[in-house]
Amino acid sequence: MIDAEVLDTEVVDTASPGSSFPGSTTISSPGHIDPDYSEQGVPSFDFVRDKIEKRISTAIGSQELAEGTPEGQGVDDMMRKRDEAAKKKLDEIRKSMGH
């Protein structure tokens, strides 16, 4: 059996004043708690929902930008041709097996 030592620690903000890191928790002392987190360090439902919505918005925006460029359209055409070729090959294999 392994003996473990329990340490009483706190999360401190290592960023310089006025700067922040995306998604960082800024708990610098027991008296200063980030409003998006509980005293135990658990994020609030609103914080998590907002973070998910931001990621979805970023993904949708990236997709729209990619589809609007000639390179993005070329990739779409290439993927469509590859999928068609794969479907044809699968149909050939199925026919050769008698299905």
Buried (B, 14 or more C-beta within 10 A) or exposed (E): EEEEEEEEEEEEBEEEEEEEEEEEBBBBEEEEBBEBBEEEEEBEEEBEEEBEEEEEEEEEEEEEEEEEEEEBEEEEEEEEEEEEEEEEEEEEEEEEEEE
